[in-house]
């Protein structure tokens, strides 16, 4: 397992509002995009990440200080 990549994905989801919103709508697409950027995940890791509760992810993100957050502007970027 690539624990480091799992942690990176969770970190990105927690700190990037636009990515988190897109992940909540279609996690498979977002994970495919992240894999294309080099964040390799095995099937078990993808399965687990796809099943993350978007509400819990948003709650976790809200606990992170705003200086660490990437705010989405004009629909965000990929």
C-alpha positions as CSV (number, residue, x, y, z in Angstrom):
1,X,0.0,0.0,0.0
2,X,1.1,3.5,-0.7
3,X,0.2,5.1,2.6
4,X,2.0,8.3,1.7
5,X,-0.3,8.8,-1.4
6,X,-3.4,8.0,0.6
7,X,-2.4,10.7,3.1
8,X,-1.7,13.1,0.3
9,X,-5.1,12.5,-1.3
10,X,-6.8,13.0,2.1
11,X,-4.8,16.2,2.7
12,X,-5.7,17.6,-0.8
13,X,-9.4,16.8,-0.1
14,X,-9.3,18.5,3.3
15,X,-7.6,21.6,2.1
16,X,-8.9,22.2,-1.5
17,X,-12.5,23.3,-1.5
18,X,-13.0,22.8,-5.3
19,X,-11.4,19.4,-5.3
20,X,-13.5,18.3,-2.3
21,X,-16.7,19.5,-4.0
22,X,-15.9,17.6,-7.2
23,X,-14.9,14.5,-5.2
24,X,-18.2,14.6,-3.4
25,X,-20.0,14.6,-6.8
26,X,-17.8,12.0,-8.6
27,X,-15.0,10.5,-6.6
28,X,-13.9,8.1,-9.3
29,X,-13.1,10.9,-11.7
30,X,-11.2,12.8,-9.1
31,X,-9.1,9.8,-8.1
32,X,-8.4,9.1,-11.8
33,X,-7.2,12.7,-12.3
34,X,-5.0,12.4,-9.2
35,X,-3.5,9.1,-10.5
36,X,-2.7,10.9,-13.8
37,X,-0.8,13.5,-11.7
38,X,1.3,10.7,-10.2
39,X,-0.7,9.8,-7.0
40,X,-0.8,6.0,-7.5
41,X,-3.4,4.1,-5.4
42,X,-4.1,0.4,-5.3
43,X,-7.6,-0.9,-5.7
44,X,-8.1,-1.3,-1.9
45,X,-7.1,2.3,-1.4
46,X,-9.3,3.6,-4.1
47,X,-12.2,1.6,-2.8
48,X,-11.7,3.0,0.7
49,X,-11.3,6.6,-0.5
50,X,-14.4,6.5,-2.7
51,X,-16.5,5.4,0.3
52,X,-15.5,8.4,2.5
53,X,-18.5,10.3,3.7
54,X,-18.5,13.7,2.1
55,X,-20.1,15.2,5.2
56,X,-17.4,13.9,7.4
57,X,-14.7,15.1,4.9
58,X,-16.3,18.6,5.0
59,X,-16.4,18.5,8.8
60,X,-12.7,17.6,8.9
61,X,-11.9,20.3,6.4
62,X,-13.8,22.9,8.5
63,X,-11.5,22.1,11.5
64,X,-8.4,23.0,9.5
65,X,-7.2,26.6,9.8
66,X,-8.2,28.9,6.9
67,X,-4.6,29.7,6.2
68,X,-4.1,26.1,5.1
69,X,-7.2,26.1,2.9
70,X,-7.3,26.6,-0.8
71,X,-10.4,28.6,-1.5
72,X,-12.2,28.0,-4.8
73,X,-12.6,31.1,-7.0
74,X,-14.8,31.2,-10.1
75,X,-15.5,27.5,-10.2
76,X,-12.0,26.4,-9.2
77,X,-9.3,24.7,-11.2
78,X,-8.5,21.1,-11.8
